[in-house]
Amino acid sequence: MELTEIKQTIRQLKKQKAEIRASSKEKKTLKRIQRKVRLLKRESRIASREKKLAAQKAASDAAAREAAEKAAAAKATG
């Protein structure tokens, strides 16, 4: 699941939870929704961490490529 999809699902579940609380006190349903929210929050933390690591890897690859190009240019002129 994409990070934005996870966050949208969490928002929808929270709205459902608020509606259930307003209408009736179904404890079993509330607990089920709360568990889904907890699991989705965990999943979103993992997804954001992976996204952050991918961005860092891309940045380091770009820096390494740039350094290699500078070295090749210096070697060609030198």
C-alpha positions as CSV (number, residue, x, y, z in Angstrom):
1,M,0.0,0.0,0.0
2,E,1.1,3.5,-0.8
3,L,1.7,5.9,2.1
4,T,-1.0,8.3,1.0
5,E,-3.5,5.4,0.7
6,I,-2.7,4.3,4.2
7,K,-3.3,7.8,5.6
8,Q,-6.6,8.1,3.7
9,T,-7.7,4.8,5.1
10,I,-6.8,5.9,8.6
11,R,-8.9,9.1,8.2
12,Q,-11.9,7.1,6.9
13,L,-11.7,4.7,9.8
14,K,-11.5,7.6,12.3
15,K,-14.6,9.1,10.8
16,Q,-16.4,5.7,11.0
17,K,-15.4,5.5,14.6
18,A,-16.7,8.9,15.4
19,E,-20.1,8.1,13.7
20,I,-20.4,4.8,15.7
21,R,-19.6,6.6,18.9
22,A,-22.3,9.2,18.2
23,S,-25.0,6.7,17.2
24,S,-24.4,3.7,19.4
25,K,-21.8,2.2,21.7
26,E,-20.8,-0.9,19.9
27,K,-17.7,-1.8,21.7
28,K,-16.7,-4.7,19.5
29,T,-16.9,-2.6,16.4
30,L,-15.0,0.2,18.0
31,K,-12.2,-2.1,19.1
32,R,-12.0,-3.6,15.6
33,I,-11.7,-0.2,14.0
34,Q,-9.1,0.9,16.6
35,R,-7.1,-2.2,15.9
36,K,-7.2,-1.5,12.1
37,V,-6.0,2.1,12.8
38,R,-3.1,0.9,14.9
39,L,-2.0,-1.6,12.3
40,L,-2.3,1.0,9.5
41,K,-0.3,3.5,11.5
42,R,2.5,0.9,12.0
43,E,2.4,0.2,8.2
44,S,2.6,3.9,7.4
45,R,5.7,4.3,9.7
46,I,7.4,1.4,7.9
47,A,6.4,2.8,4.4
48,S,7.7,6.3,5.3
49,R,11.0,4.9,6.6
50,E,11.4,2.9,3.3
51,K,10.6,6.0,1.3
52,K,13.2,8.0,3.2
53,L,15.9,5.4,2.8
54,A,15.2,5.2,-1.0
55,A,15.6,9.0,-1.2
56,Q,18.8,8.9,0.7
57,K,20.1,6.1,-1.5
58,A,19.2,8.0,-4.7
59,A,21.0,11.1,-3.3
60,S,24.1,9.2,-2.5
61,D,24.1,7.5,-5.9
62,A,23.8,10.9,-7.6
63,A,26.7,12.3,-5.5
64,A,28.9,9.3,-6.3
65,R,28.1,9.6,-10.0
66,E,28.9,13.3,-9.9
67,A,32.2,12.6,-8.1
68,A,33.1,10.0,-10.7
69,E,32.4,12.4,-13.6
70,K,34.6,15.1,-11.9
71,A,37.4,12.6,-11.6
72,A,37.1,11.5,-15.2
73,A,37.1,15.1,-16.4
74,A,40.1,15.9,-14.3
75,K,41.9,12.9,-15.6
76,A,41.1,13.8,-19.2
77,T,42.4,17.4,-18.8
78,G,45.3,16.5,-16.6
